[in-house]
Amino acid sequence: MALYPNPEAVAAEVATLEALIGNEKLGVTGVSVFVGEVTVTAEAAKILDLLTYLKAEPSLLLDQLLDVCGVDYPERDQRFDVVYHLLSMRKNLRLRVKIRTDEDTPVPSVVDLYPTAGWFEREAWDLYGIFFAGNPDLRRILTDYGFEGHPLRKDFPLTGYVELRYDEEQKRVVYEPVKLTQEFRRFDFLSPWEGAKYILPGDEKAAAPAAPPAPAKN
């Protein structure tokens, strides 16, 4: 098995991909390389055409889809990156393809081209709310039934909106609004060998009693 990344193979891959920039059908907008990993940026509306080409092109043969994941940049108008990770076992090549979208614009599903995309797209929908048009079964896959929101968005609260518990009286699992039973803990990050300079409420009760004086010697 050849080592990866092979500089010559990466250079040939980049040359093939850079030739696609300006191709209106495929929508490639840029090619970059970082530590031997090649990334293509493209237009979201043309992702299916682009991946079809990358899978069939004899010099690439990127016929395995390893993952589809989301990245959230809430400060952008198009806040989400959708990232496709491709692999060619025959050519020993990898490629990352990035597109951008927002909360309201669907992304074309690639399930018909890569059947493994079915679960990957469901995960991106569940965790980020990225909608994939054409996915035949776009249901939540990781969160619970009836879950509200998308927990990997950066504006989703760490505590969530509801908590789940088993109710002994109703004999079923119930949802309730989140209730914090205590304030957030205070972390002073002091050395455990030195200890804190302050006394927390209640600590005075644990103070050791003073030792009795030693008996006088005759």
N, C-alpha and C positions, 0 to 999 in steps of 0.2 A: 504493500500500500504506500503510495507516494505521500510525502509529508505535506501537510497543509498549514499555512498557505504556501503554495509554490509561486515564487515571484513571477516566473515566466507565464504560468497559467493565469495569474491575476492580471498581468499586463494585457494578455490576449482578451480576457473577459472584459476588462475596462474598455479596450479599443472597440469591441463589438457593441458594447452598450452606449458608448459615446456617439457612435454612428447613428443611434436612434434619436438623438436630441433633434428636435425640429420635425420629427415624423408626426404629423397631425393625428393619424389614426391611433398611434400607441401612446401619445401624451407624455413622453419622457421629458422632464424639465431639468434634470441634473444627475451627475454621477460623481461620487466621492469615494475615497479610500481612506480607512483609518486602521492602523495596525493589521493590514492585510485583509480587512473585511470591506467588501464592496457594498455600497448603498446606492440605490436608484430612487430619486424622487419623481413622482408622476401625478397626473391629474386623476382625481378620484373617479370621474365618470368613465374613464377609459381603462380602468384597472383590469377588467376581464379580457379585453383585447390584448393588453400588454402581457398578462400572465399566460395567455394562450400562445403568444409568440415565444416567450421565454421557455415554455415547456417543449415546444416543437423545434426550435432553432437547433440545427445539428451541432453547432459549436458550443452550445450551452446545455441543452437537455436537462433543464431544471424541472424534473418531473415529480419531485416530492415536496409537499407543503408541510413543513415542520410545525408551524404555529402561525396564528394570527392574533395579535395583541393590540391593545390600545394604550395610548399615552395622553394624559390630560394636561393642557396648558391653558388654564382658565383666563389668563390675561389676553389671549388671542381671540380674534373674531371667529376663526375656525379653530376651536379649542382642542380638537382631537387629532392626533396622529393615529392612523391605522397602519400597522407594520406587518408585512408578510415575510416570513423566513423560508427561503427556498433552498433545496439541496439537489445536486446532481451526483449520484453515486458513480455513474459511469465516467464523468469528467472530473470528479473530485473537486467540485466547485460549490460555493455557497453564495447566496445573494440575499440582501435585505431590500425590500421595496416599501417605500413610505408614501402614503397619501394623506391629505388633510380633509377634514369635514367638520361640520358643526352639529349642534343638537337636533336640528330640524331637517338636515339634508341626508337622504338615504345613500348608502354605498351599495353598488351592485354586488350581489352574492357571487362567490366563485365555487359554490357547491357542485355545480354541473361539471366543472373542470377538475377540481380536487375534492372528492367526496369527504375527505377528512376535515374540510373547512366547516362542515355542519356544526360540530361541537365547538370549534374555535370561535365561530361567529356568535354562537349562543352565549359563550362566556363573555365576549366583548359587549354584547347587548346587555347581559345581566349586570356586569360590573361597571360599565361606562354609559350605557344607554345609546350606543351606536347602533343605528338601525340598518340592517342588511336587506335590501330589496331583492326578493326572489328566493330567500331561504325558506324551505318548505316547513320548517318546524322551529321558528324563532321564539322559543320559550326560555324562561330562566333555567339555569342549570346548576348553580351553586348556592344561591340564597333560598330562603324558605318560601313556602306557599304564601301568597298575599304580601310579600315583602314590598315595601314602598321605597323608591329611590334607587340609586346606583352607587354602591359603597366605595368604589375606587375613584370616584370623582373627588377632586381636591377640596370642593366646597361641601362635601358630605361630613357631618359631625362625627368625631371619633366615638362618641357615646351612642350614635344611632338615634332613631326617633322613638323606638319602642323596645321593651324588654320582654322576654318570653320566660314563662315559668309554668310549672304544673300546679294547678289548683286542686287541693285535696277535697274541697267541698263540691266542686263541679266535676271532679274526676276527669279533667281534661287539661290540655295545654291552653293557656290564655295569653293574650298580648295586652300589655299595659304601657302607658307613657313612661319614658325613662325617668326614674327617681334616683337622684344621687343621695345616698344616705350619709355622706360626709363630704367635706370640702376636699379639693384636690390636695394631695400630700405635698408637703414642703420638702424639697431635697436640697441639702446644703453641700453635698459632695465633699465633705471634709474627710480627711484621712480617718479610717476606722480605728487607727491606733491612737489618735489624738482625742477623738470625741468632739462633741459639740460644746460650745461655750455657754449656751443657754439651757434653761430647764423647761421641759415641756409640761403642760398642765397635768397634774397627777403624779409626776415623777417624785414629788416631795414625799409622797406616801411610801415610796419604796426605799427611802433613805435608811441606811443601816443605823441602829441605835448606837449611841456612844459607848465605848467599852468601859466597864467599871474600873475604878482606880485600883492599882496593885496594892495588896495588903502591906502594911508597914512591917519592916523587919525589926525584930527585938534585938 
